[in-house]
Amino acid sequence: MIRILYEGGLRIGEALSLWIEDFDIGSTCIQVRKSKTMSGEGRKVYVSGDTMNVFQDYLIEYHDVFTVCIIDCPF
């Protein structure tokens, strides 16, 4: 999260409102939906390939654990 804030120049509120679908790994850009730009519209920010790789690693680890928990948890 810190890398995305720093490299993309995101405000904390923008970063907290990101969805997985906002990340375009192929073009290393992030679509910021809620932005405080003058037009009030969203914007695209670009980050390094290394940051996207860290994001991919996070997704692989988080979603594997999350999926297993949903499938295996009895509640």
Order of alpha helices (4+ residues) and beta strands (2+ residues): alpha-alpha-beta-beta-beta-alpha
